Every structure is written in structure tokens, then in C-alpha cells.
């Protein structure tokens, strides 16, 4: 994966994944998705921009994150997850070896995990805006959903 966030990299990674998709649940067009078949891409984008729908990240999917994230987002997420785990281990070790008050260092761990989650959400939402293909890919895998005034629109993976 290159460091640059070029236009073809997401589409290429989606195509490579679809070629080996064992579950065959991935869709790359709004017309393939029952819940969104009445929309075209430009119509959906304009409705989101007008505030009629809101795009939200739903479930966790490491594979989808790897496909849509750029190098900095992947590195940031890994770094802050590792820092969170390290802080917990460090706090326990220092509390045992030096003084039990040092267990309070573990209070910083949730902030590290929150930052890692923000890297994940940012990558997923940026990926969804990238193109119809990437939006459909993420929506069909249950990673993103649309929320409107009538409720939530999401894709059921298995019917």
C-alpha cells in the first residue's frame, strides 16, 4: 500500500478483495443494494449534504478499515491501540513494583483507545465519501449506515 491516498488505490483494493471474497456479500453499486436501489450516487450525496440523511460508522471491520484507510490512519490506529495496552501493563507493573498509586496511570488508557477509534471512524467515513463503489462496499458489509428522519437505513448481511 502506498503512502499517498490516490484515487485508484481504494478501488483497486476493493476489486482485489472482491476477487477473493469468501462470503460473496460485497456489493459495489447502489443498484445492487436492496435498501438503496432507489438512489443514484449524486442524489444520495446531495441528500446527505442537505442533512436529510446522516452517514454513520456502525460495526467494526478490520478488513474494511485496511482497504479504505491510508497509511497514516493505519499507523495512528495501531500506535494508539498499542499505547493503550502498554499503559495498562505499565500501570500494573509499576503499582506492583513501586507504589500502588501508580495504577492511576491506567486512567490514560481509555483516551488512547478513544483516539484509535477516531482514526478508525475517520478512515471509514472518508472512504465512504470517496466513491459510489467504496460507499457500496462499506454499506453492504454493514460498516456504515444512513440515519434519516424516518429511521436508520442499514444493510442486513444475511437474509
N, CA and C atoms as an extended XYZ file, in Angstrom:
477
Properties=species:S:1:pos:R:3:atomname:S:1:resname:S:1:resid:I:1 pbc="F F F"
N         0.845       -1.179        0.000 N   UNK     1
C         0.000        0.000        0.000 CA  UNK     1
C         0.884        1.233        0.000 C   UNK     1
N         0.565        2.177       -0.816 N   UNK     2
C         1.367        3.393       -0.897 CA  UNK     2
C         0.973        4.372        0.197 C   UNK     2
N         1.890        5.314        0.473 N   UNK     3
C         1.618        6.326        1.481 CA  UNK     3
C         0.594        7.334        0.988 C   UNK     3
N         0.524        7.539       -0.298 N   UNK     4
C        -0.391        8.540       -0.853 CA  UNK     4
C        -1.809        7.985       -0.881 C   UNK     4
N        -2.755        8.863       -0.771 N   UNK     5
C        -4.166        8.492       -0.809 CA  UNK     5
C        -4.675        8.792       -2.208 C   UNK     5
N        -4.230        7.995       -3.178 N   UNK     6
C        -4.611        8.280       -4.560 CA  UNK     6
C        -5.963        7.653       -4.873 C   UNK     6
N        -6.573        8.160       -5.932 N   UNK     7
C        -7.947        7.789       -6.256 CA  UNK     7
C        -8.121        6.313       -6.567 C   UNK     7
N        -7.167        5.703       -7.243 N   UNK     8
C        -7.344        4.327       -7.687 CA  UNK     8
C        -7.018        3.299       -6.618 C   UNK     8
N        -6.349        3.699       -5.567 N   UNK     9
C        -5.918        2.708       -4.592 CA  UNK     9
C        -7.089        2.039       -3.881 C   UNK     9
N        -8.111        2.794       -3.493 N   UNK    10
C        -9.253        2.185       -2.810 CA  UNK    10
C        -9.992        1.247       -3.767 C   UNK    10
N       -10.256        1.711       -4.979 N   UNK    11
C       -10.958        0.866       -5.940 CA  UNK    11
C       -10.175       -0.417       -6.240 C   UNK    11
N        -8.865       -0.293       -6.366 N   UNK    12
C        -8.031       -1.460       -6.638 CA  UNK    12
C        -8.092       -2.442       -5.478 C   UNK    12
N        -7.996       -1.937       -4.256 N   UNK    13
C        -8.059       -2.816       -3.083 CA  UNK    13
C        -9.439       -3.453       -2.948 C   UNK    13
N       -10.504       -2.717       -3.293 N   UNK    14
C       -11.849       -3.305       -3.264 CA  UNK    14
C       -11.954       -4.421       -4.296 C   UNK    14
N       -11.476       -4.172       -5.511 N   UNK    15
C       -11.506       -5.194       -6.556 CA  UNK    15
C       -10.717       -6.437       -6.149 C   UNK    15
N        -9.554       -6.231       -5.552 N   UNK    16
C        -8.743       -7.366       -5.091 CA  UNK    16
C        -9.467       -8.158       -4.012 C   UNK    16
N       -10.163       -7.459       -3.124 N   UNK    17
C       -10.898       -8.152       -2.065 CA  UNK    17
C       -12.078       -8.932       -2.640 C   UNK    17
N       -12.820       -8.308       -3.546 N   UNK    18
C       -13.995       -8.969       -4.123 CA  UNK    18
C       -13.597      -10.246       -4.853 C   UNK    18
N       -12.437      -10.226       -5.489 N   UNK    19
C       -11.965      -11.414       -6.207 CA  UNK    19
C       -11.763      -12.602       -5.271 C   UNK    19
N       -11.529      -12.318       -3.993 N   UNK    20
C       -11.283      -13.409       -3.034 CA  UNK    20
C       -12.322      -13.435       -1.914 C   UNK    20
N       -13.451      -12.739       -2.078 N   UNK    21
C       -14.475      -12.653       -1.037 CA  UNK    21
C       -15.119      -14.024       -0.814 C   UNK    21
N       -14.842      -14.648        0.332 N   UNK    22
C       -15.380      -15.989        0.556 CA  UNK    22
C       -16.893      -16.002        0.798 C   UNK    22
N       -17.450      -14.924        1.333 N   UNK    23
C       -18.876      -14.895        1.649 CA  UNK    23
C       -19.724      -14.334        0.520 C   UNK    23
N       -19.093      -13.646       -0.424 N   UNK    24
C       -19.770      -13.031       -1.565 CA  UNK    24
C       -20.914      -12.118       -1.116 C   UNK    24
N       -20.650      -11.284       -0.095 N   UNK    25
C       -21.661      -10.349        0.402 CA  UNK    25
C       -21.370       -8.920       -0.033 C   UNK    25
N       -20.245       -8.722       -0.681 N   UNK    26
C       -19.806       -7.374       -1.009 CA  UNK    26
C       -20.435       -6.900       -2.310 C   UNK    26
N       -20.978       -5.695       -2.271 N   UNK    27
C       -21.589       -5.078       -3.442 CA  UNK    27
C       -20.860       -3.776       -3.750 C   UNK    27
N       -20.843       -3.397       -5.018 N   UNK    28
C       -20.077       -2.210       -5.414 CA  UNK    28
C       -20.914       -1.149       -6.116 C   UNK    28
N       -22.216       -1.282       -6.067 N   UNK    29
C       -23.095       -0.309       -6.712 CA  UNK    29
C       -24.363       -0.157       -5.875 C   UNK    29
N       -24.904        1.054       -5.832 N   UNK    30
C       -26.132        1.285       -5.079 CA  UNK    30
C       -27.285        0.452       -5.632 C   UNK    30
N       -27.288        0.212       -6.931 N   UNK    31
C       -28.380       -0.556       -7.543 CA  UNK    31
C       -28.380       -2.019       -7.089 C   UNK    31
N       -27.257       -2.517       -6.596 N   UNK    32
C       -27.176       -3.894       -6.106 CA  UNK    32
C       -27.714       -4.040       -4.691 C   UNK    32
N       -27.839       -2.943       -3.965 N   UNK    33
C       -28.247       -2.972       -2.563 CA  UNK    33
C       -29.738       -2.679       -2.482 C   UNK    33
N       -30.515       -3.644       -1.999 N   UNK    34
C       -31.974       -3.500       -1.948 CA  UNK    34
C       -32.407       -2.232       -1.219 C   UNK    34
N       -31.771       -1.938       -0.095 N   UNK    35
C       -32.178       -0.799        0.721 CA  UNK    35
C       -31.897        0.549        0.047 C   UNK    35
N       -30.999        0.578       -0.926 N   UNK    36
C       -30.615        1.834       -1.582 CA  UNK    36
C       -30.840        1.829       -3.089 C   UNK    36
N       -31.547        0.854       -3.601 N   UNK    37
C       -31.701        0.730       -5.057 CA  UNK    37
C       -32.465        1.898       -5.677 C   UNK    37
N       -33.225        2.648       -4.865 N   UNK    38
C       -33.969        3.788       -5.411 CA  UNK    38
C       -33.112        5.048       -5.539 C   UNK    38
N       -31.897        5.020       -5.014 N   UNK    39
C       -30.995        6.176       -5.073 CA  UNK    39
C       -29.984        6.025       -6.201 C   UNK    39
N       -29.553        7.152       -6.741 N   UNK    40
C       -28.331        7.137       -7.541 CA  UNK    40
C       -27.287        7.872       -6.710 C   UNK    40
N       -26.023        7.769       -7.080 N   UNK    41
C       -24.936        8.289       -6.248 CA  UNK    41
C       -25.038        9.798       -6.016 C   UNK    41
N       -25.258       10.559       -7.074 N   UNK    42
C       -25.308       12.016       -6.916 CA  UNK    42
C       -26.520       12.441       -6.079 C   UNK    42
N       -27.647       11.735       -6.230 N   UNK    43
C       -28.842       12.023       -5.436 CA  UNK    43
C       -28.586       11.738       -3.952 C   UNK    43
N       -27.944       10.632       -3.669 N   UNK    44
C       -27.636       10.272       -2.279 CA  UNK    44
C       -26.672       11.268       -1.647 C   UNK    44
N       -25.642       11.659       -2.373 N   UNK    45
C       -24.674       12.639       -1.858 CA  UNK    45
C       -25.367       13.961       -1.560 C   UNK    45
N       -26.236       14.405       -2.469 N   UNK    46
C       -26.923       15.683       -2.239 CA  UNK    46
C       -27.867       15.598       -1.036 C   UNK    46
N       -28.534       14.469       -0.834 N   UNK    47
C       -29.417       14.320        0.328 CA  UNK    47
C       -28.624       14.303        1.634 C   UNK    47
N       -27.439       13.734        1.608 N   UNK    48
C       -26.591       13.747        2.806 CA  UNK    48
C       -26.105       15.165        3.078 C   UNK    48
N       -25.693       15.863        2.021 N   UNK    49
C       -25.219       17.245        2.186 CA  UNK    49
C       -26.334       18.181        2.644 C   UNK    49
N       -27.564       17.913        2.234 N   UNK    50
C       -28.706       18.725        2.643 CA  UNK    50
C       -29.145       18.417        4.078 C   UNK    50
N       -28.636       17.344        4.641 N   UNK    51
C       -28.987       16.975        6.010 CA  UNK    51
C       -30.182       16.052        6.121 C   UNK    51
N       -30.685       15.550        4.989 N   UNK    52
C       -31.818       14.626        5.033 CA  UNK    52
C       -31.393       13.258        5.576 C   UNK    52
N       -30.138       12.919        5.342 N   UNK    53
C       -29.559       11.684        5.876 CA  UNK    53
C       -28.220       12.020        6.506 C   UNK    53
N       -27.843       11.208        7.463 N   UNK    54
C       -26.535       11.354        8.107 CA  UNK    54
C       -25.802       10.031        7.971 C   UNK    54
N       -24.572       10.104        7.581 N   UNK    55
C       -23.732        8.923        7.414 CA  UNK    55
C       -23.070        8.596        8.746 C   UNK    55
N       -23.170        7.343        9.173 N   UNK    56
C       -22.577        6.936       10.451 CA  UNK    56
C       -21.823        5.623       10.303 C   UNK    56
N       -20.718        5.527       11.048 N   UNK    57
C       -19.993        4.260       11.123 CA  UNK    57
C       -20.762        3.352       12.073 C   UNK    57
N       -20.898        2.088       11.713 N   UNK    58
C       -21.662        1.157       12.549 CA  UNK    58
C       -20.746        0.133       13.195 C   UNK    58
N       -20.504       -0.948       12.500 N   UNK    59
C       -19.736       -2.037       13.067 CA  UNK    59
C       -18.251       -1.907       12.801 C   UNK    59
N       -17.486       -2.703       13.515 N   UNK    60
C       -16.037       -2.748       13.313 CA  UNK    60
C       -15.720       -3.802       12.260 C   UNK    60
N       -14.870       -3.432       11.342 N   UNK    61
C       -14.417       -4.362       10.318 CA  UNK    61
C       -12.965       -4.059       10.000 C   UNK    61
N       -12.040       -4.796       10.611 N   UNK    62
C       -10.618       -4.546       10.336 CA  UNK    62
C       -10.261       -4.668        8.849 C   UNK    62
N       -10.889       -5.594        8.162 N   UNK    63
C       -10.608       -5.777        6.733 CA  UNK    63
C       -11.052       -4.540        5.948 C   UNK    63
N       -12.245       -4.032        6.241 N   UNK    64
C       -12.736       -2.832        5.551 CA  UNK    64
C       -11.866       -1.626        5.883 C   UNK    64
N       -11.460       -1.517        7.145 N   UNK    65
C       -10.578       -0.418        7.539 CA  UNK    65
C        -9.279       -0.472        6.747 C   UNK    65
N        -8.701       -1.641        6.622 N   UNK    66
C        -7.438       -1.788        5.890 CA  UNK    66
C        -7.607       -1.399        4.418 C   UNK    66
N        -8.757       -1.682        3.859 N   UNK    67
C        -8.987       -1.374        2.446 CA  UNK    67
C        -9.142        0.126        2.208 C   UNK    67
N        -9.849        0.842        3.088 N   UNK    68
C       -10.120        2.261        2.834 CA  UNK    68
C        -9.163        3.221        3.532 C   UNK    68
N        -8.391        2.749        4.496 N   UNK    69
C        -7.510        3.651        5.255 CA  UNK    69
C        -6.221        3.930        4.493 C   UNK    69
N        -5.700        5.150        4.687 N   UNK    70
C        -4.381        5.439        4.145 CA  UNK    70
C        -3.333        5.029        5.180 C   UNK    70
N        -2.086        5.160        4.815 N   UNK    71
C        -1.004        4.685        5.677 CA  UNK    71
C        -0.990        5.393        7.031 C   UNK    71
N        -1.199        6.700        7.051 N   UNK    72
C        -1.177        7.463        8.308 CA  UNK    72
C        -2.308        7.033        9.233 C   UNK    72
N        -3.483        6.763        8.691 N   UNK    73
C        -4.606        6.328        9.515 CA  UNK    73
C        -4.359        4.946       10.106 C   UNK    73
N        -3.809        4.043        9.311 N   UNK    74
C        -3.490        2.706        9.822 CA  UNK    74
C        -2.439        2.778       10.921 C   UNK    74
N        -1.395        3.578       10.681 N   UNK    75
C        -0.328        3.714       11.671 CA  UNK    75
C        -0.846        4.351       12.952 C   UNK    75
N        -1.650        5.389       12.842 N   UNK    76
C        -2.209        6.058       14.012 CA  UNK    76
C        -3.074        5.129       14.837 C   UNK    76
N        -3.904        4.345       14.178 N   UNK    77
C        -4.762        3.428       14.916 CA  UNK    77
C        -3.941        2.369       15.643 C   UNK    77
N        -2.961        1.800       14.964 N   UNK    78
C        -2.109        0.790       15.604 CA  UNK    78
C        -1.326        1.381       16.769 C   UNK    78
N        -0.779        2.581       16.576 N   UNK    79
C         0.022        3.222       17.612 CA  UNK    79
C        -0.788        3.480       18.881 C   UNK    79
N        -1.979        4.077       18.735 N   UNK    80
C        -2.761        4.413       19.916 CA  UNK    80
C        -3.360        3.183       20.594 C   UNK    80
N        -3.683        2.149       19.842 N   UNK    81
C        -4.103        0.898       20.477 CA  UNK    81
C        -2.948        0.296       21.282 C   UNK    81
N        -1.754        0.306       20.698 N   UNK    82
C        -0.580       -0.223       21.401 CA  UNK    82
C        -0.263        0.609       22.644 C   UNK    82
N        -0.386        1.931       22.546 N   UNK    83
C        -0.156        2.791       23.710 CA  UNK    83
C        -1.155        2.503       24.820 C   UNK    83
N        -2.400        2.295       24.470 N   UNK    84
C        -3.417        1.988       25.479 CA  UNK    84
C        -3.119        0.705       26.218 C   UNK    84
N        -2.769       -0.334       25.479 N   UNK    85
C        -2.431       -1.619       26.100 CA  UNK    85
C        -1.160       -1.488       26.936 C   UNK    85
N        -0.173       -0.780       26.398 N   UNK    86
C         1.091       -0.594       27.123 CA  UNK    86
C         0.896        0.170       28.428 C   UNK    86
N         0.046        1.186       28.413 N   UNK    87
C        -0.213        1.952       29.638 CA  UNK    87
C        -0.826        1.090       30.729 C   UNK    87
N        -1.719        0.209       30.361 N   UNK    88
C        -2.332       -0.681       31.346 CA  UNK    88
C        -1.278       -1.613       31.944 C   UNK    88
N        -0.463       -2.218       31.093 N   UNK    89
C         0.582       -3.123       31.576 CA  UNK    89
C         1.595       -2.371       32.427 C   UNK    89
N         1.990       -1.189       31.969 N   UNK    90
C         2.938       -0.362       32.722 CA  UNK    90
C         2.379        0.021       34.088 C   UNK    90
N         1.118        0.430       34.121 N   UNK    91
C         0.494        0.833       35.384 CA  UNK    91
C         0.455       -0.322       36.376 C   UNK    91
N         0.094       -1.502       35.902 N   UNK    92
C         0.049       -2.669       36.791 CA  UNK    92
C         1.446       -3.008       37.289 C   UNK    92
N         2.412       -3.002       36.380 N   UNK    93
C         3.790       -3.312       36.772 CA  UNK    93
C         4.348       -2.322       37.777 C   UNK    93
N         4.158       -1.037       37.526 N   UNK    94
C         4.659       -0.018       38.453 CA  UNK    94
C         3.930       -0.052       39.795 C   UNK    94
N         2.645       -0.375       39.760 N   UNK    95
C         1.884       -0.473       41.012 CA  UNK    95
C         2.397       -1.621       41.874 C   UNK    95
N         2.771       -2.704       41.238 N   UNK    96
C         3.302       -3.855       41.989 CA  UNK    96
C         4.714       -3.570       42.485 C   UNK    96
N         5.544       -3.001       41.631 N   UNK    97
C         6.958       -2.820       41.972 CA  UNK    97
C         7.247       -1.595       42.835 C   UNK    97
N         6.531       -0.500       42.615 N   UNK    98
C         6.901        0.745       43.294 CA  UNK    98
C         5.846        1.158       44.314 C   UNK    98
N         4.689        1.573       43.847 N   UNK    99
C         3.661        2.063       44.758 CA  UNK    99
C         2.305        1.866       44.093 C   UNK    99
N         1.317        1.452       44.863 N   UNK   100
C         0.020        1.130       44.285 CA  UNK   100
C        -0.674        2.352       43.682 C   UNK   100
N        -0.273        3.554       44.051 N   UNK   101
C        -0.857        4.762       43.468 CA  UNK   101
C        -0.555        4.886       41.970 C   UNK   101
N         0.489        4.245       41.536 N   UNK   102
C         0.847        4.323       40.110 CA  UNK   102
C        -0.134        3.587       39.206 C   UNK   102
N        -1.061        2.845       39.796 N   UNK   103
C        -2.108        2.206       38.998 CA  UNK   103
C        -2.971        3.262       38.301 C   UNK   103
N        -2.933        4.492       38.804 N   UNK   104
C        -3.711        5.580       38.200 CA  UNK   104
C        -3.243        5.921       36.779 C   UNK   104
N        -2.041        5.478       36.423 N   UNK   105
C        -1.565        5.678       35.045 CA  UNK   105
C        -2.521        5.009       34.051 C   UNK   105
N        -3.157        3.934       34.496 N   UNK   106
C        -4.085        3.205       33.625 CA  UNK   106
C        -5.286        4.053       33.226 C   UNK   106
N        -5.545        5.145       33.941 N   UNK   107
C        -6.662        6.040       33.604 CA  UNK   107
C        -6.452        6.656       32.222 C   UNK   107
N        -5.218        6.760       31.785 N   UNK   108
C        -4.928        7.347       30.474 CA  UNK   108
C        -5.253        6.402       29.312 C   UNK   108
N        -5.353        5.116       29.573 N   UNK   109
C        -5.578        4.130       28.511 CA  UNK   109
C        -6.855        4.391       27.710 C   UNK   109
N        -7.996        4.689       28.348 N   UNK   110
C        -9.204        4.942       27.532 CA  UNK   110
C        -9.045        6.096       26.546 C   UNK   110
N        -8.236        7.076       26.890 N   UNK   111
C        -8.002        8.181       25.952 CA  UNK   111
C        -7.228        7.700       24.726 C   UNK   111
N        -6.316        6.768       24.936 N   UNK   112
C        -5.564        6.204       23.812 CA  UNK   112
C        -6.495        5.383       22.922 C   UNK   112
N        -7.355        4.575       23.547 N   UNK   113
C        -8.298        3.768       22.769 CA  UNK   113
C        -9.309        4.646       22.034 C   UNK   113
N        -9.726        5.749       22.654 N   UNK   114
C       -10.656        6.680       22.009 CA  UNK   114
C       -10.009        7.312       20.776 C   UNK   114
N        -8.739        7.676       20.897 N   UNK   115
C        -8.024        8.258       19.761 CA  UNK   115
C        -7.890        7.238       18.634 C   UNK   115
N        -7.608        5.982       18.979 N   UNK   116
C        -7.521        4.926       17.971 CA  UNK   116
C        -8.868        4.748       17.273 C   UNK   116
N        -9.953        4.826       18.031 N   UNK   117
C       -11.295        4.695       17.458 CA  UNK   117
C       -11.583        5.859       16.500 C   UNK   117
N       -11.087        7.047       16.841 N   UNK   118
C       -11.287        8.199       15.954 CA  UNK   118
C       -10.555        8.015       14.630 C   UNK   118
N        -9.354        7.414       14.663 N   UNK   119
C        -8.639        7.105       13.421 CA  UNK   119
C        -9.472        6.143       12.578 C   UNK   119
N       -10.067        5.138       13.223 N   UNK   120
C       -10.895        4.160       12.522 CA  UNK   120
C       -12.106        4.839       11.883 C   UNK   120
N       -12.847        5.611       12.686 N   UNK   121
C       -14.062        6.261       12.180 CA  UNK   121
C       -13.757        7.235       11.052 C   UNK   121
N       -12.687        7.984       11.213 N   UNK   122
C       -12.302        8.949       10.178 CA  UNK   122
C       -11.999        8.232        8.863 C   UNK   122
N       -11.262        7.144        8.926 N   UNK   123
C       -10.921        6.409        7.709 CA  UNK   123
C       -12.165        5.825        7.047 C   UNK   123
N       -13.064        5.261        7.843 N   UNK   124
C       -14.277        4.655        7.297 CA  UNK   124
C       -15.161        5.717        6.633 C   UNK   124
N       -15.368        6.836        7.308 N   UNK   125
C       -16.244        7.872        6.747 CA  UNK   125
C       -15.618        8.555        5.534 C   UNK   125
N       -14.303        8.769        5.551 N   UNK   126
C       -13.641        9.320        4.366 CA  UNK   126
C       -13.716        8.331        3.206 C   UNK   126
N       -13.562        7.064        3.508 N   UNK   127
C       -13.664        6.035        2.475 CA  UNK   127
C       -15.054        5.977        1.864 C   UNK   127
N       -16.071        6.157        2.698 N   UNK   128
C       -17.448        6.123        2.199 CA  UNK   128
C       -17.727        7.272        1.235 C   UNK   128
N       -17.138        8.426        1.483 N   UNK   129
C       -17.335        9.580        0.611 CA  UNK   129
C       -16.504        9.489       -0.664 C   UNK   129
N       -15.568        8.596       -0.711 N   UNK   130
C       -14.618        8.535       -1.830 CA  UNK   130
C       -15.306        8.292       -3.174 C   UNK   130
N       -16.198        7.313       -3.219 N   UNK   131
C       -16.879        6.992       -4.476 CA  UNK   131
C       -18.085        6.108       -4.185 C   UNK   131
N       -18.919        5.931       -5.200 N   UNK   132
C       -20.072        5.031       -5.057 CA  UNK   132
C       -19.607        3.616       -4.748 C   UNK   132
N       -18.532        3.218       -5.379 N   UNK   133
C       -18.018        1.863       -5.185 CA  UNK   133
C       -17.586        1.643       -3.736 C   UNK   133
N       -16.847        2.595       -3.178 N   UNK   134
C       -16.388        2.427       -1.801 CA  UNK   134
C       -17.554        2.560       -0.816 C   UNK   134
N       -18.511        3.464       -1.097 N   UNK   135
C       -19.696        3.588       -0.247 CA  UNK   135
C       -20.471        2.268       -0.243 C   UNK   135
N       -20.724        1.732       -1.421 N   UNK   136
C       -21.481        0.476       -1.531 CA  UNK   136
C       -20.750       -0.675       -0.862 C   UNK   136
N       -19.435       -0.702       -1.018 N   UNK   137
C       -18.615       -1.728       -0.368 CA  UNK   137
C       -18.803       -1.682        1.148 C   UNK   137
N       -18.666       -0.499        1.736 N   UNK   138
C       -18.781       -0.361        3.190 CA  UNK   138
C       -20.216       -0.592        3.668 C   UNK   138
N       -21.197       -0.096        2.915 N   UNK   139
C       -22.595       -0.264        3.302 CA  UNK   139
C       -23.010       -1.731        3.244 C   UNK   139
N       -22.618       -2.422        2.181 N   UNK   140
C       -23.015       -3.823        2.016 CA  UNK   140
C       -22.366       -4.728        3.057 C   UNK   140
N       -21.262       -4.300        3.633 N   UNK   141
C       -20.584       -5.095        4.668 CA  UNK   141
C       -21.037       -4.707        6.077 C   UNK   141
N       -22.000       -3.782        6.197 N   UNK   142
C       -22.536       -3.401        7.493 CA  UNK   142
C       -21.615       -2.513        8.307 C   UNK   142
N       -20.698       -1.819        7.634 N   UNK   143
C       -19.732       -0.962        8.329 CA  UNK   143
C       -20.285        0.444        8.513 C   UNK   143
N       -21.119        0.898        7.586 N   UNK   144
C       -21.737        2.222        7.680 CA  UNK   144
C       -23.245        2.086        7.518 C   UNK   144
N       -23.951        3.127        7.941 N   UNK   145
C       -25.397        3.166        7.748 CA  UNK   145
C       -25.817        4.615        7.498 C   UNK   145
N       -27.037        4.786        7.096 N   UNK   146
C       -27.620        6.115        6.912 CA  UNK   146
C       -28.713        6.297        7.952 C   UNK   146
N       -28.752        7.472        8.553 N   UNK   147
C       -29.790        7.791        9.522 CA  UNK   147
C       -30.560        8.990        8.993 C   UNK   147
N       -31.854        8.844        8.878 N   UNK   148
C       -32.707        9.924        8.417 CA  UNK   148
C       -33.818       10.185        9.407 C   UNK   148
N       -34.699       11.098        9.066 N   UNK   149
C       -35.790       11.440        9.987 CA  UNK   149
C       -36.789       10.296       10.143 C   UNK   149
N       -36.814        9.365        9.212 N   UNK   150
C       -37.721        8.214        9.308 CA  UNK   150
C       -37.065        6.999        9.946 C   UNK   150
N       -35.800        7.111       10.291 N   UNK   151
C       -35.124        5.989       10.929 CA  UNK   151
C       -33.783        5.687       10.284 C   UNK   151
N       -33.281        4.520       10.594 N   UNK   152
C       -31.961        4.104       10.138 CA  UNK   152
C       -32.084        3.181        8.932 C   UNK   152
N       -31.228        3.402        7.951 N   UNK   153
C       -31.153        2.518        6.795 CA  UNK   153
C       -29.830        1.778        6.900 C   UNK   153
N       -29.905        0.466        7.021 N   UNK   154
C       -28.697       -0.333        7.091 CA  UNK   154
C       -28.910       -1.606        6.293 C   UNK   154
N       -27.829       -2.266        5.987 N   UNK   155
C       -27.894       -3.466        5.161 CA  UNK   155
C       -27.813       -4.695        6.044 C   UNK   155
N       -28.757       -5.597        5.872 N   UNK   156
C       -28.728       -6.857        6.594 CA  UNK   156
C       -27.820       -7.803        5.825 C   UNK   156
N       -26.771       -8.268        6.489 N   UNK   157
C       -25.802       -9.097        5.802 CA  UNK   157
C       -26.368      -10.440        5.366 C   UNK   157
N       -27.168      -11.042        6.196 N   UNK   158
C       -27.734      -12.355        5.879 CA  UNK   158
C       -29.242      -12.302        5.995 C   UNK   158
N       -29.914      -12.769        4.958 N   UNK   159
C       -31.389      -12.733        4.967 CA  UNK   159
C       -31.954      -14.115        5.115 C   UNK   159
